[in-house]
């Protein structure tokens, strides 16, 4: 074994072992250890121990001494090729560590692209959700300077059973010069308070907040909208789904997401122009009592077998029982097995493997009624019973829209041959 364990650290509930091949600069190792000091990064003891399959492992290698791919247990160990550009390598290392930790927790944890800050006395955690460039790092610094405890500015991992948040005090990625790699600086080096593993206070999720930062030149009517507001359930779930890692690979991932939003009393959005406004706004939010289950919803899978789960809507708000279709030659429309949905009084969020879309009440009922196969006539008749006779062509517009979106698929009835191919369309 030519790789040497150069340092270890603890992050997001895991031990991370960092190995280095021949020729890796000691200066680079010192830079990484310094940047990750809040994750208890420390030089490894000698001699170098063998690979530990329970740990996350990363290998550093030079271009002059490339390392072959290595598998430990069932996982392939990633190799980061390094050079003399230490700031760029440090930035790439941060991204790689984050990716490997996310992979470790997919299917077991809620994983949001979010900053996480904790109130030191209570352990209440606010997760600030948003894509890159939304201001999570700046918000983290503002809150930590106001006395909040820094847990992460990038990824928030939440236990779905206990709502415990796994601290990930990675270095903050600071823009030093435009168009250059971000500088990786430990929170403690910036004077920010980070979580002490020995503290009896344990971080637990209290609020999910979507960041909505306004530009400095915002118009007066937009500036007046600053503050916290509770998002409608479907809108909030769509944002959370877009900012989640591994949701499609998590069993009943959308259901678990709705249950999480339910337990914490919904998802907020905070509109602000300057990060200095956030400490007061978020502290006020934590002092406000929130009731769980404020908006009724129901989880419905695609056409795969299984009973819908979740919180029932009133029976009058859902379509009636589906009746069997008579056999015939008319084509059948059914829910795509790759989709699932959360339905509320206001419509439905449909989740595809890689995206989500919000349907109106009419579209939601059409998708639900389709089940595992219904004819066009049956679907139009059922929706007419619910909403009354539609205007000419309206039903076709909704049906075609859902078909184009992939929420429904079309098939021939069992035992019916496919229609013959037009000879002119044959190659």
C-alpha positions in Angstrom: 0.0 0.0 0.0 1.6 3.3 -1.2 -1.1 5.6 0.2 -0.5 7.1 3.7 -3.3 8.2 6.0 -2.4 11.8 6.5 -5.3 13.1 8.6 -8.7 12.2 9.8 -11.8 14.3 10.7 -15.4 14.0 11.8 -18.2 15.4 9.7 -21.9 14.8 9.3 -21.9 11.9 11.6 -19.0 10.1 9.9 -15.2 9.7 10.2 -13.4 10.9 7.1 -9.9 9.4 6.4 -7.7 11.3 4.0 -4.9 9.3 2.3 -2.1 10.8 0.2 0.1 9.1 -2.4 3.7 9.9 -3.1 4.6 13.4 -3.9 1.6 15.2 -2.3 2.8 18.5 -0.8 3.0 18.7 3.0 1.9 22.4 2.5 -1.4 21.2 0.9 -2.0 18.8 3.8 -1.4 21.6 6.3 -3.8 23.9 4.4 -6.6 21.2 4.4 -6.1 20.4 8.1 -6.3 24.1 9.0 -9.4 24.7 6.9 -11.2 21.7 8.4 -10.1 22.2 12.0 -13.7 22.7 13.2 -14.4 19.1 12.0 -11.8 17.9 14.5 -9.3 17.4 11.7 -6.0 16.1 13.1 -2.8 14.5 11.7 -3.0 10.7 11.5 -0.9 8.6 13.8 1.9 6.5 12.4 2.1 3.8 11.1 -0.7 4.3 8.7 -3.7 2.0 9.6 -5.5 -0.1 7.0 -8.6 1.0 5.2 -11.7 1.1 7.4 -14.8 0.2 5.5 -17.0 2.1 8.1 -15.3 5.4 7.3 -15.5 7.7 4.3 -12.1 7.6 2.5 -10.5 10.0 0.1 -7.2 9.7 -1.7 -5.0 12.6 -2.8 -2.6 11.9 -5.7 -0.4 13.9 -8.0 -0.4 13.8 -11.7 3.1 12.4 -11.7 2.1 9.6 -9.4 -1.6 8.7 -10.3 -3.4 6.2 -8.1 -5.6 3.4 -9.4 -9.2 3.3 -8.2 -9.6 1.5 -4.9 -12.6 -0.3 -3.5 -13.2 -0.6 0.2 -16.1 -2.9 1.1 -18.7 -2.1 -1.5 -17.7 1.5 -2.0 -15.2 2.9 -4.5 -12.8 5.4 -2.9 -12.6 8.6 -4.9 -9.2 9.9 -6.0 -8.6 13.7 -6.1 -5.7 14.6 -8.4 -3.8 17.6 -7.0 -1.3 20.1 -8.3 0.5 23.2 -7.2 -2.7 25.3 -7.2 -3.5 24.9 -3.6 -6.7 27.2 -3.4 -8.3 25.3 -6.3 -7.4 21.9 -4.8 -8.8 23.0 -1.4 -12.0 24.0 -3.1 -12.3 20.7 -5.0 -11.5 18.8 -1.8 -14.5 20.6 0.0 -16.8 19.6 -2.9 -15.6 16.0 -2.9 -16.0 15.6 0.9 -19.5 17.0 0.7 -20.4 14.7 -2.2 -19.1 11.6 -0.4 -20.9 12.4 2.8 -24.1 12.9 0.9 -23.7 9.6 -0.8 -23.3 7.9 2.6 -26.6 9.2 3.8 -28.8 9.0 0.8 -31.9 7.0 1.6 -31.5 7.4 5.3 -31.5 11.2 5.9 -33.2 14.3 4.6 -30.4 16.0 2.7 -31.0 19.6 1.8 -28.8 22.2 0.0 -29.0 24.4 3.0 -27.2 26.3 5.7 -27.9 25.3 9.2 -27.6 27.5 12.3 -28.5 26.6 15.9 -29.7 28.6 18.9 -27.1 27.8 21.6 -29.4 27.6 24.5 -32.2 25.5 23.1 -30.6 23.5 20.3 -33.3 24.7 17.8 -32.0 24.6 14.3 -33.1 26.8 11.4 -32.1 25.4 7.9 -31.8 28.1 5.3 -32.7 26.4 2.0 -31.5 27.7 -1.4 -29.4 27.0 -4.5 -25.9 28.2 -5.0 -25.6 31.9 -5.1 -28.7 32.5 -2.9 -26.6 33.8 0.0 -26.3 30.8 2.4 -22.7 31.5 3.4 -23.3 35.2 3.9 -26.4 34.4 6.0 -24.4 31.9 8.0 -21.8 34.5 8.9 -24.4 37.1 9.9 -26.3 34.6 12.1 -23.1 33.2 13.7 -21.9 36.7 14.5 -25.2 37.3 16.2 -24.6 34.4 18.6 -26.0 31.5 16.6 -24.0 28.3 16.4 -22.7 27.5 12.9 -23.5 23.9 11.8 -23.0 24.2 8.0 -23.3 26.6 5.1 -23.8 24.0 2.4 -25.6 20.7 3.4 -28.1 20.0 6.2 -28.6 16.3 7.1 -31.7 15.6 9.2 -32.7 12.4 10.8 -36.3 11.8 9.7 -37.3 10.0 12.9 -35.8 12.3 15.6 -35.3 15.6 13.5 -31.7 15.6 14.8 -29.4 17.6 12.6 -25.9 16.2 11.9 -23.4 19.1 12.3 -21.2 19.6 9.3 -19.0 22.6 10.2 -17.1 22.6 6.9 -14.9 25.5 6.0 -16.8 28.5 4.7 -16.2 29.1 1.0 -15.4 32.8 0.7 -15.0 34.7 -2.6 -11.7 36.5 -2.3 -11.3 37.5 -5.9 -13.8 37.2 -8.7 -13.2 34.3 -11.2 -10.7 32.7 -8.8 -11.3 29.6 -6.5 -13.2 30.4 -3.3 -11.0 30.5 -0.2 -11.7 27.7 2.3 -11.7 29.2 5.8 -12.7 27.5 9.1 -15.6 29.1 10.9 -13.5 29.5 14.0 -10.8 31.4 12.1 -13.5 33.9 11.2 -14.5 34.2 14.8 -17.7 32.3 14.4 -19.1 29.9 17.0 -19.3 26.3 15.9 -20.8 23.3 17.5 -18.9 21.6 20.4 -19.4 17.8 20.1 -19.1 17.6 23.9 -22.0 20.0 24.4 -25.1 18.5 26.1 -27.3 20.6 23.7 -28.1 18.6 20.6 -29.2 20.2 17.4 -32.8 19.5 16.3 -34.6 21.0 13.4 -37.2 23.6 14.3 -37.7 25.6 11.0 -37.1 25.1 7.3 -36.8 28.6 5.7 -36.3 29.3 1.9 -34.0 32.3 1.3 -35.4 35.0 -0.9 -32.8 37.8 -1.0 -33.8 41.0 -2.8 -31.3 43.1 -4.8 -30.1 46.3 -3.2 -32.0 48.3 -5.9 -35.3 46.7 -5.2 -38.5 48.7 -5.9 -40.4 50.1 -2.9 -43.4 47.7 -3.2 -41.0 44.8 -3.1 -39.1 46.2 -0.2 -42.3 46.4 1.7 -42.7 42.6 1.4 -39.6 41.9 3.5 -40.1 39.4 6.3 -41.3 35.9 6.9 -44.2 34.2 5.3 -45.5 30.6 5.4 -45.4 29.0 2.0 -48.3 26.9 0.6 -47.6 23.2 1.0 -47.3 22.3 -2.7 -45.0 25.3 -3.3 -42.8 24.5 -0.3 -42.5 20.8 -1.2 -41.5 21.7 -4.7 -38.7 23.9 -3.4 -37.5 21.3 -0.9 -37.6 18.6 -3.6 -35.5 20.7 -5.9 -32.9 21.4 -3.1 -32.8 17.8 -1.9 -30.1 15.2 -2.6 -31.0 11.6 -3.5 -34.8 12.2 -3.0 -35.7 10.0 -6.0 -33.5 7.2 -4.6 -35.2 7.4 -1.2 -38.1 5.1 -0.6 -41.3 7.1 -0.5 -39.1 10.2 -0.6 -41.9 12.7 -1.4 -44.1 11.2 1.4 -41.2 11.6 3.9 -40.7 15.2 2.7 -44.4 16.0 3.3 -44.3 14.4 6.7 -41.3 16.5 7.6 -43.0 19.7 6.6 -46.1 18.6 8.6 -44.1 18.0 11.8 -42.5 21.4 11.9 -45.7 23.3 11.0 -44.9 24.1 7.4 -42.1 25.8 5.5 -41.3 29.5 5.6 -39.8 31.9 3.1 -37.8 34.9 4.3 -37.5 38.0 2.0 -34.7 40.3 2.9 -32.3 42.8 1.4 -29.4 42.5 3.8 -28.2 39.6 5.9 -28.1 41.7 9.0 -31.9 41.5 9.0 -32.0 37.7 9.4 -31.1 37.3 13.1 -34.1 39.2 14.3 -36.5 37.7 11.7 -35.5 34.1 12.4 -35.4 34.6 16.2 -39.0 35.9 16.1 -39.9 32.9 14.0 -38.7 30.5 16.7 -40.7 32.2 19.3 -43.9 31.7 17.4 -45.8 28.6 18.2 -46.4 26.4 15.1 -49.2 23.8 14.8 -48.3 20.6 12.9 -50.7 19.4 10.1 -52.1 22.9 9.3 -52.8 21.9 5.7 -54.4 18.5 4.9 -52.8 16.4 2.2 -52.7 12.9 0.8 -49.8 10.9 -0.7 -50.7 8.9 -3.8 -48.2 6.6 -5.7 -48.2 6.0 -9.4 -50.0 3.0 -10.9 -47.8 0.6 -8.8 -49.8 -1.5 -6.3 -50.2 -0.1 -2.8 -52.6 1.9 -0.8 -52.1 5.7 -0.6 -50.6 6.8 2.6 -50.4 10.1 4.5 -52.9 12.5 6.0 -56.4 12.0 4.5 -58.2 14.9 2.9 -61.9 15.1 3.6 -63.6 12.5 1.4 -65.6 15.2 -0.4 -62.3 16.6 -1.7 -61.1 13.4 -3.4 -62.7 11.7 -6.4 -65.1 8.8 -5.7 -64.2 5.1 -6.0 -62.9 4.0 -9.3 -65.1 1.6 -11.2 -63.7 -1.2 -13.4 -63.5 -0.4 -17.1 -65.4 -2.6 -19.6 -63.2 -4.5 -21.9 -62.9 -3.0 -25.4 -60.6 -1.6 -27.9 -60.4 1.9 -26.5 -57.0 2.9 -25.3 -56.3 3.1 -21.6 -54.7 6.1 -19.7 -52.8 5.2 -16.5 -50.5 6.9 -14.0 -46.8 6.6 -14.8 -45.2 4.1 -12.4 -42.3 6.5 -12.1 -44.4 9.2 -10.6 -46.1 9.9 -7.2 -48.0 12.9 -5.9 -49.0 14.9 -2.9 -52.6 16.2 -3.3 -54.1 19.0 -1.3 -57.3 21.1 -1.6 -55.4 23.3 -4.1 -54.0 20.8 -6.5 -51.1 18.4 -6.5 -47.3 18.2 -6.7 -46.3 15.4 -9.0 -42.8 14.0 -8.7 -40.9 12.5 -11.6 -37.5 10.8 -11.0 -35.6 14.0 -11.7 -38.2 16.8 -11.5 -41.5 18.0 -10.0 -44.5 19.8 -11.4 -47.6 21.3 -9.8 -51.0 20.4 -11.3 -54.3 22.3 -10.8 -57.2 20.6 -9.0 -58.6 19.4 -12.4 -55.2 18.0 -13.4 -54.8 16.3 -10.1 -58.2 14.6 -10.2 -57.5 13.5 -13.8 -54.2 11.9 -12.7 -55.8 10.3 -9.7 -58.8 8.9 -11.6 -56.6 7.3 -14.2 -55.2 4.8 -11.6 -53.8 1.8 -13.3 -55.8 2.3 -16.6 -59.0 4.1 -17.5 -60.5 5.1 -20.9 -60.7 8.6 -22.1 -64.5 8.4 -22.0 -64.5 7.3 -18.4 -62.1 10.0 -17.3 -64.1 12.8 -19.0 -67.3 11.4 -17.5 -65.9 11.3 -14.0 -64.5 14.8 -14.2 -67.8 16.1 -15.5 -69.4 14.6 -12.4 -67.0 16.5 -10.2 -66.8 19.8 -11.9 -69.7 19.9 -14.3 -69.6 19.6 -18.1 -66.3 21.3 -19.3 -66.1 23.8 -22.1 -65.5 22.3 -25.5 -61.9 21.1 -25.8 -61.0 21.9 -22.2 -60.7 18.2 -21.2 -58.4 17.4 -24.1 -56.1 20.3 -23.2 -55.7 19.0 -19.7 -55.3 15.4 -20.8 -52.7 16.3 -23.5 -50.7 18.5 -21.0 -50.4 15.6 -18.5 -49.5 13.2 -21.3 -46.8 15.6 -22.6 -45.5 16.0 -19.0 -45.2 12.2 -18.6 -47.6 11.9 -15.7 -49.9 9.6 -17.7 -49.0 6.9 -20.2 -51.2 5.3 -22.9 -51.6 1.6 -23.6 -53.9 -0.8 -25.4 -56.3 -2.9 -23.3 -55.0 -6.4 -22.4 -55.4 -8.8 -25.3 -55.7 -6.0 -27.9 -53.2 -6.0 -30.7 -51.3 -2.8 -31.4 -52.7 -0.8 -34.3 -50.9 -1.6 -37.6 -48.1 0.6 -38.6 -48.6 3.0 -41.6 -46.5 1.6 -44.4 -45.5 5.1 -45.4 -43.9 5.5 -41.9 -41.8 2.4 -42.2 -38.1 3.0 -43.1 
